[in-house]
Amino acid sequence: MLPQVLATPVMIMVMENAALNAMRPFLDAGESAVGTEIDVQHLAATPVGHIVRAEAEVIRTAGRRIVFKVSASDETEEIGNGTHQRTVITLQSFNERLAKKRER
C-alpha cells in the first residue's frame, strides 16, 4: 500500500507547468513548448490535501531550448528542486509529425 502523499510524478508535473507558464508570454502564435529533460530531487513528503506551489527560473537558453531551475514547496517546506529543459515547437509541424507516426 502506498502512503497518502504527493507522488513524485505529480510534483514533476507541477514543476513542468511552472516552467511552461513562465515562458508562455514569450511564445509566438502557433508555438508551444515540450519538456525534453528533467533532473529533480524529491526532498520531502507532502500529505494529501496540502497546497503545492512550484517556481521556475530561466538559467540558460540555446536556440529553441530553455533550461530552468525549478523548485516546489508545500505549506511547510521545499519538497523538491532541480532543473528542467523545454524545447519550443511549432504546433503545426509537431502535429504533422505525430499524425505520420499514427499512420505507421
C-alpha positions as CSV (number, residue, x, y, z in Angstrom):
1,M,0.0,0.0,0.0
2,L,1.3,3.4,-0.9
3,P,1.4,6.2,1.7
4,Q,-1.1,9.1,1.3
5,V,1.4,11.7,0.0
6,L,2.0,13.7,-3.2
7,A,3.6,11.4,-5.8
8,T,6.9,12.3,-7.4
9,P,5.4,12.4,-10.9
10,V,2.7,14.9,-9.7
11,M,5.4,17.1,-8.2
12,I,7.3,17.0,-11.6
13,M,4.1,17.9,-13.4
14,V,3.7,21.0,-11.2
15,M,7.3,22.0,-11.9
16,E,6.9,21.5,-15.7
17,N,3.7,23.6,-15.6
18,A,5.5,26.4,-13.8
19,A,8.2,26.4,-16.5
20,L,5.6,26.4,-19.3
21,N,3.7,29.2,-17.6
22,A,6.9,31.2,-17.2
23,M,7.6,31.1,-20.9
24,R,4.1,31.3,-22.3
25,P,4.1,35.1,-22.7
26,F,7.1,34.9,-24.9
27,L,5.8,32.3,-27.3
28,D,4.5,33.4,-30.7
29,A,1.1,32.4,-32.0
30,G,1.2,28.7,-33.1
31,E,4.1,27.9,-30.7
32,S,4.2,25.8,-27.6
33,A,7.0,24.1,-25.7
34,V,7.5,20.4,-24.8
35,G,9.5,19.0,-21.9
36,T,12.7,17.3,-23.1
37,E,14.7,16.8,-19.9
38,I,14.1,16.7,-16.1
39,D,16.6,16.2,-13.3
40,V,15.0,16.8,-9.9
41,Q,15.1,15.5,-6.4
42,H,12.0,14.9,-4.3
43,L,13.2,16.1,-0.9
44,A,10.2,15.8,1.5
45,A,6.8,14.2,1.6
46,T,3.6,16.3,1.3
47,P,0.4,15.0,2.8
48,V,-2.6,14.7,0.5
49,G,-4.6,17.9,0.6
50,H,-1.7,20.3,1.2
51,I,-1.2,23.1,-1.3
52,V,1.9,22.7,-3.5
53,R,3.5,25.6,-5.4
54,A,6.3,25.5,-8.0
55,E,8.6,28.1,-9.3
56,A,10.7,28.1,-12.5
57,E,13.6,30.5,-13.4
58,V,15.4,30.5,-16.7
59,I,19.1,29.7,-16.3
60,R,20.2,29.1,-19.8
61,T,18.9,29.3,-23.4
62,A,20.3,27.7,-26.5
63,G,18.3,28.3,-29.6
64,R,14.9,26.8,-29.1
65,R,15.9,25.1,-25.8
66,I,15.3,26.7,-22.5
67,V,16.7,25.4,-19.2
68,F,15.0,26.2,-15.9
69,K,15.9,25.9,-12.3
70,V,12.7,24.5,-10.7
71,S,11.6,24.1,-7.2
72,A,8.4,23.0,-5.4
73,S,7.2,23.7,-1.9
74,D,4.3,22.7,0.2
75,E,2.7,24.7,3.0
76,T,5.7,23.9,5.3
77,E,8.9,23.5,3.3
78,E,10.7,22.9,0.0
79,I,9.8,19.5,-1.3
80,G,11.8,19.3,-4.5
81,N,14.3,21.1,-6.7
82,G,16.4,20.6,-9.8
83,T,16.5,21.5,-13.5
84,H,14.0,21.1,-16.4
85,Q,14.5,21.7,-20.1
86,R,11.8,22.6,-22.6
87,T,12.0,23.0,-26.3
88,V,9.9,25.5,-28.3
89,I,7.9,23.8,-31.0
90,T,5.7,24.9,-33.9
91,L,2.4,23.2,-33.2
92,Q,1.5,22.6,-36.9
93,S,4.8,20.8,-37.7
94,F,4.7,18.9,-34.4
95,N,1.1,17.7,-35.0
96,E,2.0,16.7,-38.6
97,R,4.9,14.5,-37.3
98,L,2.5,12.9,-34.8
99,A,0.0,12.2,-37.5
100,K,2.7,10.4,-39.6
101,K,3.6,8.3,-36.6
102,R,-0.1,7.3,-36.1
103,E,-0.2,6.1,-39.7
104,R,2.5,3.6,-39.1
